[in-house]
Amino acid sequence: MMKIDDHFMRNFTELLCIIQFLQSLSTNIGDVITQRGKSEFMLKQTRDELDKKNIALREVFSQIELEKRQIKDSVEKNVDRLILPLLNELENKTDDNKDIFILL
């Protein structure tokens, strides 16, 4: 009878160790899952913030491109309105006998 009790106790002790190990493992897995959930949430927040910043940057770039076109158009109009007439006037006033050339 002593042999069965010793064997039972060893098995019971081993079983208790296995149960404790599984409980510990279960807790660790739960912690990993919780941490992963937190990480995924933080990643989504970061992604959402980056998306908003990208939208804002695209708007800024669009505004810069619009301003560049406006400046270009303004410079072209000023050249057409002010500089070209002056150059034409200078060209018309040059003395053909002296071979003065205006190069553009």
Order of alpha helices (4+ residues) and beta strands (2+ residues): alpha-alpha
